[in-house]
Amino acid sequence: MTDWPELDKKYYMQTIVRTPVTLVRGKGARAWDDRGKEYLDFVNGLAVNCLGHCHPVVVNAIKKQAATLIQTSLWFYTMPMLQLAELLVKNSCLDRVFIGNSGLEANEGAIKLARRYGKLKLNGAYEIITALGSFHGRSLALTAASGQPKMHAPFEPMPAGFVNVPNNNVEAIKAATTGKTCAVMLELIQAETGVNLPDNGYLKKVREWCDEKGLLLILDEVQTGIGRLGTLFGYQTYGIEPDVMTLAKGLGGGVPIGALLAKEKCAVLTLGDHNATFGGNPLTSATAYATLKYVIEKDIPGNARKVGQYLMEKLAGLKNKYGFIVEVRGRGLLIAIEFNSEIGQQIVTACLENGLLVNKVKPNAIRLVPPLIIGTKEADEAVGILDKVFSGMAK
């Protein structure tokens, strides 16, 4: 049998600590490794496979489009790209769409749009305020935008134009706003750094401040969009509307795609301002269209809301049972469990051994991002494994 981890060490750039398992197959909420072991997958491609592994809607869309037209160029019209754009606009508060290949590309596009808006509408303003603890991507600009000094250090000096302020602090945003500010860019929930929820009223106050100062409010919904929080888009959960929104992860049901959306008033990118060789390609666009249509028609966000609440209640029971659990937090099916010591990796390893895939977001916290199609049966199974793991930790 091939030793895949050894091949990784020999040939692949060592930029990530991998979980010691080689996955070869998936179906629904389950995945199997190269030795035939089965896992309940609550990592889920990092919240990508919103309908689970290899859902028939996704597979059939890929097959049909792959046999028809895979790639052309944005120089030409294609039906899947425009069908997807129409579906996104008709089901959101935004008016214009640009389709790229990832959340990183969507966020890069949002930054370019904001700077262009600042140049045209705000006397050349170019700075974007973001929150400490945020994660917006790993390009050089998005590393600077992400409010994590540990990400900045290896690549300093950082590109200019980003101001990181404390999270959940509208007064800090106000204090950081100057004549150079063109936008505020936030995640609704800081998913990658611990599932950090916004305080009550925070997002509405930020929206009011942006309106008062004429700034764009950019919402990075790369992880919270497409039903993850129990509404189609996360902004609907919190009762606000963005000027600009970015999507990726769940949008493609497993294929790489991202989307930048903007309201008409600020959709200022024009001919020659933005492009992407593979952006809006027929294969991924058709798959995303089929995925999004299914999510809407089958009320997948409603299932995420219902099962997410059920799972949270069961996890709250574990918190009451085990004193080392500090907090269970989340919305919909984006959930974190925080501990009173740095045992996150031990928990991940023990869960792996017991057939559950979870991931560590902080030394003392793990994250659960299962497919949005799971039911209470899978929730109970996951809680049962966690209970067993926690019981072993408590000894």
N, C-alpha and C positions, 0 to 999 in steps of 0.2 A: 504494500500500500504506500502511495506517495506521502511523504512527510511535508504537507503543505506549509506549516509554520516555518520549517527550515528553508523552503523556497522563498518565503516572504523575507526572512532574515538575509538571504543571499542576494535577492534581486530587487526588492522593493525599498523605496526610501522609508526610513524608520521614523515616521512622523506621528504615529498614533500607537497607543498601547492597546492591542487587540485582546478581546476575550478569547481564551484558548479553545475555540471550537470552529470547525470548518463546515458551514452550512451549504447544503447541496440541493435542497428541495423545500418547497413550502406550499401549503394549502390552507386557506382561511386564516385562522389564528394560530396555526401550528407550522413548525419548521423541523427539518430533520438534518442531522449531520452526516458526515461521510462514513460513519460507523453504524448508521441506522438508528441512532437514539432520537427520540421525539421530544420536542420542547413546545411549551405554550409560550408564544412569542409576544411579550409585552414591551419589546423594543421597537418592533414593527418598522424596520428600515429607518429608524429615528422619526417616527410619526408620518412616514411617507405612504405606506400601504393602507390607505384609509378603508378600503374594502377587504383588507386581508391579502394574503399571498395568492396570486394567480386567480383572482376572481374572474368568473366567466365573462363578465361585461368588459373587463380590461383585456383579457386574452383574446376575445373575439374581435375587439376593436383593433388590436395590434395585427392580428392575422389578416383581417379584411383590408386594412390600409397598407400593410406591407406588400400585399399582392397587387396593389393598385398604383400607389405613388408614395415613395418614402421621403425624398428630398428634392426640392427645387432651389428656390432662393426667394428672399423677400422682394426681389425684382418682379416677381409674378404673383398674381392673385391665386390663392388656393382656398378651396371650400372649407376644409376643417378649421383652418386658422380663423376665418371670418365667422364660422358657426360658433366657435368657442368664444370669440370676442363678443358676439351678440348675446350669448347666454350669460356671460359674466356681467355685462352691462344691465341687462334686463332684470337681473336678480340682485343687484347691488345699488348703492347710491352714487356710483361713479359713472362717467360718460365715455371715457376713451381708454383703450387698452394697447399695450405693447407686450408681445409674448416673446420671452427668451427661454433660457435653458435651465435656470436654477434660481434659488432665492438670492444668491450672491448677485447674479446679473440683474434681477429685479431691483434690488436695493441700490446697486450702482446706478441704474437708470433713474431711480427716485432722487438720488443725490444730484445727478446731472440736471434733471428737471427742476429741482429746487434752486440750483445755482443759476440756471437760465432764467427762471422766474425772478430771482433777485436782481439779476442784471437788467431785465426788462421793466420790472414793476416796483422794485425797492431800492432804486438808486445804486445798484451794483452790490447789494448785500449778498454775502456768500457763506456765512457761517451757519452751521446746523448744530443745534443743541440736542444732545443725547443723554441718556441716564447711565450712571455708574451701575455696573452689574449687567448691562445689556450685552447682547451678542447679535451682530448684524451681518457677519461674514468674515472671510479670511483674505480677501484682497487687501492691498496696502491701505486703500482709502477706508475700507470697511473695518479693518483692524483699528484704525484711528477712531472711527465712529463708535466702535464697541467700547463701552466704558469699563475696560479691564486693563489696568496698568501692566499686569503680567504678560498680556498679549503684545503690548507696545514695546516692552523692553528690548527684545531681540532685534527689532527692526527700526529703532530710533535713528534719526529724527522722524517723527510721524508727519504725514502730510498736514498742512495747515487747513483750517476751516471747520474744525470740530471742537465743541466745548462739552466736556462730560461733567454733569452735575449729579448730586445725590438723587437716588430714585425716590419716587413718592413725595417729592418736595416741590410744589408749584412755586413757592417763594424763591427757591434756588433757580428755577427757570426764569422767573421775572428778573432776578438780580443779574443773571447772565445775558439777558437780552440787551442788545445794543443796536446801533444803526447798521451794524454789519450782519445782523441776524436775518436769515431768510426763512428758516423752518425749525420746527421741533420734530424730532424723529423718535418714536417710542415703540416698544413692544407692549401689547396689552398685558401680557403676562411674560415675565422674563423666564423663558422655558429652559434655556441652556445653563443657567446659573442657579437653579434650585427651585424652579416654578414659583417665582416671587410674584404674588398677586398685588394689584393696585389697591391702595387704600380707598375707602368709600369716598366718592366725590372727586377724587384726584383727577381722573381723566376729563370729567366735565369742566373742572376749573382750568385745566390746560387748554381745552377747546375754547373756552371763553377768553383766555389770555391771547391765544393765537388770533381770534376774531378781533379783539381789541387792537392788536398791534399789526394786523394785516399779514401775519406769518402763515406759512403753510403748516398744517398738521399732517405728518407722514406716519401712518401706522404700518409697522412691520408685522404682517400677519402670515409670515412664512410658515409658522407652526400652528398658529391659532385659527387660521382660516380653514374653510371647507369642512365645517361641522365639528371640529375638535372640541370646542367649548360648549356645544349643545345648541348653537345657532349656526346658520350657514357661514356667516362671517363673525368674527369675535366682536367687532364694534357694535353689532346688534345686541350682544349680551350686556354691554355697558352703556347703551343709550346715547351714543355719540356718532357723528359722521366724520370721517377723515376727508381731507382734500386729496390725499394721495394714499394708495394702499398697495402693498406688495404681497404676492402669494407665491407659493411653491409647494413643496412636500406633498400634501394630500391631493393637490390639484390633478396630478397625473395618475393617481392610483398605483404608482410604482415606477413610472417612466420619468426621466428628468425633464422638468419644465418649470418655468417661472413666469409670472405675469406682473406687469406694472400697470396700475389703474389710476386714473386721475379725473377729477371733475373738469368740466369744459373750461372754466375760468382760468385754470392753471395748467392745462395741457399745452404747454408752450413749446415743446420740442417740435422742430419743423424739419424740412427737407435737409438731409445731410447731418442732422444733429445726433442721430442714434441709429444703430443697425446691429445685426447679429447674423453671422453666416447660417447657423442652424436654427435661429429663432423662428418660432411659428411653423416649424417643419410639419408636413402633413401627418407623419407617423405619430409624433407626440401630441399634436393638436387634436387629432381624431380620438386618441386614447383619453385625453383630458376631457374632451367634449362628452364622450360616452360616460366617463366616470362622474363628471359633474351633473349630467342629466339624471343619472341613476341616483346620486346623492339627494338631489332635489325631489325627484318623483317618489322615492321610497322613504322620504323623511329620515334619512340617516342621522342628521343632527338631533332629531327627537330621540332616537335610540341612544345616541351618545349621552344626551342629557339624562335620560331615565336610568340607563345602566351605570353611568358615572355616579349618579346620586346613590344608587344601590351599593356600588363598590366603595364609595367614601364612607357609607354607614358601616359596612363590614370592617373596613380598615380602622375606623374609629373604635370599634370593639377591640381590635388588636392593641390600639394605643392604651386603652384602659387596662388591658391584660399585662402589658410589658412596660415597665417603668422607664426603659431606655429609649422609648419612642417619645420624642419631644412634640412632634406635630405631624398631622396628616393634612395636606392642603392641595387645592386644585379646583378646577372647574371642568365639567364635562369629563372627558377621558384624557385629561392632562393633569397628572397627579404626582405629588412627591411625598415621600416619607422621610422625615428628618430624625436623626438620632442624637443622643447626648454625647457621643464620642465619635472618633473617626473610624467607624466600622463599615462604611459604605462598601468598600471593596470586598470585605469578608462576606457581606450579605449577598453581593452580586455572585461571588464564587459559589457560595452555598446554594443559592437559588439555581445556578447552572447545574450543579450536581443533582438537584432534585427536579430538573426538567422545566424550569421557568427562566425565561430570558428577561432581565431588567437591566437598566444601566445606571451608573453612578454619575450624578451631576455635581456633587460636592463630596469632599472626604467623609462627610457625615450625613449624606442624603442620597437616596435613589429615586429614580423617576419611572413611572408607569405610563406608557403611551400605546395601549393596545389598539387593534383595529376597531373602527367605529361600528362594526357589525357584530361585535360579541354580544352574548346574552348573559343572563345571571348565572348560567351554568359555568361558563368560562371564568366569570368573576369569582364564583365560589371556589373553583379549582385553584385559581391564583392565590386567593386568601388562605386556602388550606395549606399550600406550599409555603407561603410566607409564615404562617403560624408555626409550621414544623421547623423552619429555619430559625425563627425568633426563639422558639423553645430551646433549640440547641445553643443559641447564643446566651441564653439566660442561665444556663447551667454553670 
